[in-house]
Amino acid sequence: MMTDHSDRGTPPFTIEDIREVLILPATQSILTRFKEGLPTGTSVDDLDAEREAVRILEIQRQEKMHVGAFAQITTVTRECITTKILQRWPEQGPAPQS
């Protein structure tokens, strides 16, 4: 992870290794619900990124976080960059201003 601020105690623009799952935005309730949904003994290597991304977004939406419209995953390899829409939510956006 790299950020442009020092909120986590690391100087800006320093690469920081995240050894587990990082969920943002998150509350303690979101983190607890995510962990409770995993089988006992699950490691980060066992996770399916696409399935868990949608599950995390569903939890965030239930907690009234402002996430949604669609879930997209982008994968970067030496050979190519691919992107895929994982889920769409058919909500309407804000009403147009007059």
C-alpha positions in Angstrom: 0.0 0.0 0.0 1.2 3.5 -0.7 -0.6 6.7 0.4 0.1 10.4 0.0 -0.3 11.1 3.7 1.2 10.0 7.0 -2.0 8.9 8.8 -0.6 5.4 9.4 2.7 6.6 10.8 4.6 6.0 7.6 6.1 8.9 5.6 4.1 9.8 2.5 4.8 7.9 -0.7 6.5 5.0 1.2 5.5 1.5 0.1 4.1 -0.4 3.1 3.7 -4.2 3.1 0.1 -5.3 4.0 0.4 -8.8 5.3 -3.3 -9.4 5.7 -6.5 -8.0 4.2 -6.9 -4.3 4.1 -10.6 -3.1 4.0 -11.4 0.6 3.5 -13.7 2.1 4.4 -14.1 0.0 7.5 -15.6 0.0 11.0 -15.1 -2.6 13.7 -18.4 -4.0 12.7 -17.4 -4.4 9.0 -14.1 -6.1 10.0 -15.9 -8.5 12.4 -18.6 -9.4 9.9 -15.9 -10.1 7.2 -13.9 -12.3 9.6 -17.0 -14.2 10.8 -17.9 -15.1 7.3 -14.6 -16.9 6.7 -14.2 -20.6 7.5 -12.0 -21.3 10.6 -8.4 -21.5 9.7 -8.7 -19.5 6.5 -5.5 -17.7 5.5 -5.1 -14.8 3.1 -3.8 -17.2 0.5 -7.1 -19.1 0.6 -9.2 -16.1 -0.3 -10.8 -15.7 -3.7 -10.3 -12.0 -4.5 -13.3 -11.7 -6.7 -15.7 -13.4 -4.4 -14.4 -11.6 -1.3 -14.4 -8.2 -2.9 -18.1 -8.5 -3.7 -18.8 -9.8 -0.2 -16.9 -6.9 1.4 -18.8 -4.4 -0.7 -22.1 -6.0 0.3 -21.2 -5.7 4.0 -20.1 -2.1 3.6 -23.4 -1.3 1.8 -25.4 -2.9 4.6 -23.4 -0.7 7.1 -24.5 2.4 5.0 -21.1 3.1 3.7 -21.2 5.1 0.4 -20.0 2.3 -1.9 -21.7 0.7 -4.8 -22.9 1.2 -8.4 -20.4 -1.5 -9.5 -17.5 -3.6 -8.3 -14.5 -3.7 -10.6 -11.3 -5.6 -10.3 -8.1 -4.7 -12.3 -5.3 -7.2 -12.6 -1.8 -6.1 -13.7 0.8 -8.7 -14.8 3.9 -8.4 -16.9 2.0 -9.5 -20.0 -1.2 -7.4 -19.7 -3.7 -5.4 -17.7 -7.2 -6.8 -17.5 -10.3 -5.4 -15.9 -13.6 -7.1 -15.1 -16.9 -5.9 -13.6 -17.8 -8.3 -10.8 -21.1 -6.9 -9.7 -23.5 -4.1 -10.6 -26.1 -2.5 -8.3 -29.0 -0.9 -10.2 -29.5 2.1 -7.9 -30.3 5.5 -9.3 -27.9 8.3 -8.6 -28.9 11.6 -7.1 -31.7 13.6 -8.6 -30.5 16.2 -11.2 -30.2 19.8 -9.8 -32.5 22.4 -11.2 
